[in-house]
Each structure stands twice: as C-alpha cells, then as structure tokens.
Amino acid sequence: MGSTLFKTIALIGKHKTPDIMTPLLDLAEYLTDRGTCVILDALTATHIGKSQYPVADLEEIGKQADLAIVLGGDGTMLNIARALVPFSVPLIGINQGRLGFLTDLTVDTMYETLNDMLAGQFIVENRMLLTAEVTRHGKSVFKELAFNDVVFHRGISSGMIELEVHINGEYVYSLRSDGLIIATPTGSTAYALSSGGPILHPGLNLMMLVPVCPHTLSNRPIVIGADAVIEIKVLHYTTETKIYTDSHSWFDLGEHDRVLLRRCPETIKLLHPVHHSYYRMLREKLGWSSILQKNSR
C-alpha cells in the first residue's frame, strides 16, 4: 500500500444510518493498511459495537486528527464542518448515494480516488462561514455558526414579518415578507437558490441577502462583500418567527430583537480530487444541458 501525508485520520459516518457502517469499516481497514492511525467518531462508533479502533468525540478529533473523512450526505458534512472549524482540520466528503455539493467522492470509487489524495494529489478549497448573534434588550441570547445560511422565517403562522436591514451601519431597506436568507457562496445552492438567488462560486468571499416571498417585488437579492456587517432589526413578527442557522439550530425571535451577522474569522478546508470541477458538479446536480443532450442523440 502507498504512503500518506496524514498520520491520523478520523472517520465520521452519517448518524442513524446502519448501512454506511460496512463501507466505513472497510475504509478503516484500508487506511490502517497504509500505516495510518484511524479514529472513529464516538457517535458513529455506537452503531458499530466493539472494534479495534480508538473512539473520540468531535472536540478530541479536532485536537488529534490531521484529516477527517465524512461518509454521508451534505447535511452530515455541514454538521461536522461547523464542529471542526475551530481546529482547522481538513475534510473529505464521501457520499454513499449521488454526488453532493460538498461530498464529491462516492463509495464506489473512493479507494482509487483516496489513494491519490492521501499521497498529496488534491485541491484545497477554503469555504467561509457566518456568525449570527441575537441580542435582546442589549443582551446576547443566541449565537451560532452557519456554513450554508442564516434564515429568518415567519413559520406556519399567517401574516408577514417585517425586518429592517442595515449594512455597515447604513440603513438599506425595510422588508415585509415570509422571510429573509443571508447565505454564503456554499449556501447559494441551497434554500437561497430555490428563492431566486444567484449561484456564487464557492471560492468567492461574498454574502448575499435573498428575500423569501417579499410583499414588494422590487425587493431583490443583493450580493455584498464578506467583510460587511449586517444588522437585522425585527419590527413585526408572528408567534412562529424564528432564526435558523443551516436548519440545524434555531431561536424564537421577538419584536425589537437585533441580529448581527458577519463573516466568521475561521474557514472550512475541503479537500477535492485533482479532477474536481465545480461546474461539472453543477451540471450533474442541476441537470443542465440534459435536454440538449437528449435532442442531440
């Protein structure tokens, strides 16, 4: 077996997915044969039972691992990336099903691809995150990271919410809508895309604000620099109004709450195979050119 640049590698599987454990253990054996120390994520290990591999929580993985390999979908990668970002551990994503936006390796071809990547043949991509902090009566009551987006939404209640948007201390507009999305380039292909926002290349350092079903159709998506500071004031809310970060964490908003959003100082480091193409991935995921291809046959 070949050598590897990474001496300690953590393996993390999608939670509550038993059928991912066989390829995960096969991968652990493959890495061990290469002379790598393999660590299993503690939550992942609960689905395996006893094994020869040491077990650690995500904080310990962050301190010990030179690389983390995540087997699962993009949702799993989002959760792991947020947890490991303070430790600057690079990530490789392996999707058991179809190609993902973040998990661009597949189980069927992972050994051939990993063989090259572990020998140093890979592309490094740094992705930005957002921090969102809610203050109420001058006190911080909620603070979270977001890899994809921060979403304000009215919930299932009828009626719209009203938000006042400031960027770098300057009043921009008041928005009556079902919600508002503040997305990173990574999140531009998530909820923001379905709400009419543009696709941003993940290598860009930008943020965008995308209204969700605005009352006034002149409220359009805005793309701004990553160093901007966004302040959102809640002027009117429903009983179900919440702020969500990556659809993972949420907080109930109230009238006069203020939300401060800015770029997180740390970045997420993703490793891709040398043949990785963001545009090819977009074609495959979004079905671009499929009609033309069919007509050309």
C-alpha positions in Angstrom: 0.0 0.0 0.0 1.1 3.6 -0.6 2.1 6.2 1.9 0.0 9.0 3.2 0.6 12.6 4.2 -1.9 12.2 7.0 -0.8 10.2 10.0 -4.1 10.3 12.0 -7.4 10.2 10.2 -10.9 10.4 11.8 -13.8 8.6 10.2 -17.3 10.0 10.7 -20.5 8.4 9.4 -24.0 9.7 8.9 -26.0 9.4 12.2 -28.5 6.6 12.4 -27.5 5.1 9.0 -26.5 1.4 9.7 -25.8 0.6 6.0 -22.9 3.0 6.0 -21.0 1.1 8.6 -19.7 -1.6 6.3 -18.0 0.8 3.9 -16.8 2.8 6.9 -15.1 -0.2 8.5 -13.7 -1.3 5.1 -12.3 2.2 4.7 -10.8 2.0 8.2 -9.0 -1.3 7.3 -7.7 0.3 4.1 -6.3 3.3 6.0 -4.8 1.1 8.6 -3.0 -1.0 6.0 -1.4 2.2 4.8 0.1 2.8 8.2 -2.5 5.4 9.3 -3.9 5.8 12.8 -7.7 5.7 12.5 -10.0 7.3 15.0 -13.8 6.7 15.0 -16.2 9.4 15.9 -17.9 8.5 19.1 -21.5 8.8 17.8 -20.6 6.8 14.7 -19.0 4.1 16.9 -22.3 3.5 18.7 -23.6 1.8 15.5 -20.6 -0.4 15.1 -20.1 -2.0 18.5 -16.7 -3.2 19.5 -13.8 -2.6 17.2 -10.1 -2.3 17.2 -10.2 1.5 16.6 -10.0 4.2 19.2 -13.1 6.4 19.7 -13.2 10.1 20.3 -15.7 12.9 20.4 -15.5 15.7 17.8 -13.5 18.0 20.1 -10.9 15.4 20.6 -10.9 14.6 16.9 -10.3 18.3 16.3 -7.2 18.1 18.5 -5.8 14.8 17.3 -6.7 14.3 13.6 -4.7 15.5 10.6 -7.8 14.8 8.4 -11.4 13.9 8.8 -13.3 11.8 6.2 -17.0 12.1 6.4 -19.3 9.4 4.9 -22.8 10.7 4.4 -24.6 13.4 2.6 -24.1 17.2 2.5 -26.2 17.6 5.8 -23.7 15.4 7.6 -20.8 17.4 6.2 -22.4 20.7 7.3 -22.7 19.5 10.9 -19.2 18.1 11.1 -17.7 21.2 9.4 -19.2 23.5 12.0 -17.9 21.4 14.8 -14.4 21.1 13.5 -13.8 24.6 12.1 -12.1 25.9 15.3 -9.4 23.2 14.8 -8.6 23.7 11.1 -9.0 20.0 10.3 -9.3 19.4 6.5 -12.3 17.4 5.4 -13.0 14.9 2.6 -16.6 14.1 1.9 -17.8 10.7 0.6 -21.4 10.3 -0.5 -22.9 6.9 -0.4 -25.6 7.9 -2.9 -25.4 10.5 -5.6 -22.8 13.2 -5.9 -23.3 16.0 -3.4 -22.4 19.7 -3.4 -20.0 19.1 -0.5 -19.4 15.3 -0.6 -18.0 14.8 -4.1 -16.5 11.3 -3.7 -18.6 8.2 -4.0 -18.3 4.9 -2.1 -17.9 3.0 -5.4 -14.8 4.9 -6.5 -13.4 6.1 -3.1 -10.3 3.8 -2.9 -8.9 4.8 -6.3 -9.5 8.5 -5.6 -8.3 8.4 -2.0 -5.1 6.6 -3.0 -4.1 9.7 -4.9 -5.4 12.2 -2.5 -3.6 10.7 0.5 -0.4 10.8 -1.5 -0.8 14.6 -1.8 -2.7 14.9 -5.1 -5.7 17.1 -4.1 -7.1 20.6 -4.4 -7.6 22.6 -1.2 -10.7 24.8 -1.1 -11.4 27.2 1.8 -15.0 28.0 2.5 -16.3 30.9 4.6 -18.9 30.7 7.4 -21.2 33.2 9.0 -21.7 34.0 12.7 -25.2 35.1 13.8 -25.9 36.7 17.2 -29.2 37.7 18.5 -29.4 40.5 21.2 -32.5 41.3 23.2 -32.6 44.4 25.4 -28.9 44.7 24.9 -28.0 41.2 26.0 -26.8 38.3 23.8 -29.4 35.5 23.8 -28.3 33.3 20.9 -25.1 32.8 18.9 -24.3 30.2 16.2 -22.2 29.4 13.1 -23.7 28.9 9.7 -22.0 27.2 6.8 -24.9 27.5 4.3 -27.2 30.2 5.6 -29.0 32.1 8.3 -32.7 32.3 7.7 -35.4 34.5 9.2 -38.9 32.9 8.7 -42.4 33.5 9.8 -43.1 29.8 10.3 -46.6 28.4 9.8 -48.4 31.5 11.2 -50.3 33.7 8.8 -49.1 37.1 8.0 -45.7 38.5 7.2 -42.8 39.5 9.3 -41.2 42.9 8.9 -37.4 43.4 9.1 -35.2 46.4 8.9 -31.9 45.8 7.2 -28.7 47.7 7.9 -25.3 47.0 6.2 -22.1 48.5 7.8 -24.3 50.8 9.9 -26.2 52.2 6.9 -30.0 51.7 6.5 -30.7 49.7 3.4 -34.4 48.8 3.4 -37.4 47.6 5.4 -38.7 44.3 4.2 -42.2 42.7 4.6 -42.0 39.1 3.5 -42.2 35.5 4.6 -38.6 35.6 5.5 -35.0 36.6 4.6 -32.0 34.4 3.8 -28.4 35.5 4.4 -26.2 33.0 2.5 -22.6 32.2 2.0 -21.4 31.1 -1.5 -21.7 27.5 -0.3 -25.3 28.2 0.7 -26.1 29.8 -2.7 -27.1 26.4 -4.0 -29.4 25.6 -1.0 -32.5 27.5 0.1 -31.3 30.7 -1.5 -31.4 29.1 -4.9 -35.0 28.0 -4.6 -35.9 31.5 -3.5 -34.5 33.1 -6.7 -31.0 33.9 -5.5 -27.9 33.6 -7.8 -25.3 30.8 -7.7 -22.0 32.0 -6.2 -18.8 30.2 -6.9 -17.6 28.7 -3.5 -14.2 30.2 -3.9 -15.6 33.8 -3.6 -15.7 35.7 -0.3 -19.2 37.1 -0.5 -22.5 37.1 1.2 -26.0 37.5 -0.2 -29.4 38.6 1.1 -32.3 36.9 -0.6 -35.9 37.8 0.4 -38.4 35.0 0.7 -41.8 35.9 -0.9 -41.4 39.6 -0.4 -44.6 41.8 -0.4 -42.9 44.2 -2.7 -41.4 42.6 -5.8 -38.8 45.3 -6.1 -37.1 43.7 -3.1 -34.4 41.7 -4.9 -31.4 39.6 -3.9 -28.3 41.6 -3.0 -24.7 40.4 -3.1 -22.2 42.1 -0.7 -18.6 41.8 0.4 -17.7 39.2 3.0 -16.3 41.9 5.3 -19.6 43.7 5.6 -21.5 43.7 8.9 -25.3 43.1 8.6 -27.7 44.1 11.3 -31.4 43.0 11.1 -34.0 44.6 13.4 -37.2 42.8 13.9 -40.1 45.3 13.6 -43.0 42.9 13.4 -43.1 39.2 14.0 -45.5 36.2 14.2 -45.8 33.8 17.0 -43.8 31.3 14.9 -41.0 33.6 13.8 -37.6 32.0 14.1 -34.0 32.4 13.0 -32.4 29.3 11.7 -28.7 28.5 11.1 -28.2 25.8 8.5 -31.6 24.5 9.5 -29.7 22.9 12.4 -30.1 25.4 15.3 -33.0 27.9 15.8 -34.2 30.6 18.1 -37.6 32.2 18.6 -37.4 35.9 17.7 -39.4 38.7 19.3 -40.2 42.3 18.4 -37.2 44.6 18.6 -34.7 41.8 18.6 -31.5 42.6 16.8 -29.4 40.1 14.8 -25.8 40.8 13.9 -24.3 38.8 11.1 -20.7 38.8 10.0 -18.1 36.6 8.5 -16.5 34.0 10.8 -12.8 34.5 11.1 -12.1 30.8 10.6 -12.7 28.9 7.3 -13.5 25.3 6.5 -10.9 23.5 4.5 -12.3 21.0 2.0 -10.0 18.6 0.0 -11.1 17.6 -3.5 -9.5 15.2 -6.0 -7.4 17.0 -8.7 -10.0 16.3 -11.4 -12.7 18.1 -9.3 -14.8 20.5 -11.3 -17.4 22.8 -9.6 -19.1 23.4 -12.9 -19.4 19.7 -13.8 -20.9 19.2 -10.4 -23.5 21.9 -11.1 -24.3 20.3 -14.4 -24.9 16.9 -12.8 -26.8 18.2 -9.7 -29.0 20.7 -11.5 -29.5 18.8 -14.8 -28.0 21.5 -17.0 -27.8 20.6 -20.7 -29.8 17.4 -20.3 -32.4 18.5 -22.8 -29.8 19.4 -25.4 -28.0 16.1 -24.8 -31.2 14.1 -25.4 -32.0 16.1 -28.6 -28.5 15.5 -30.0 -28.9 11.7 -29.8 
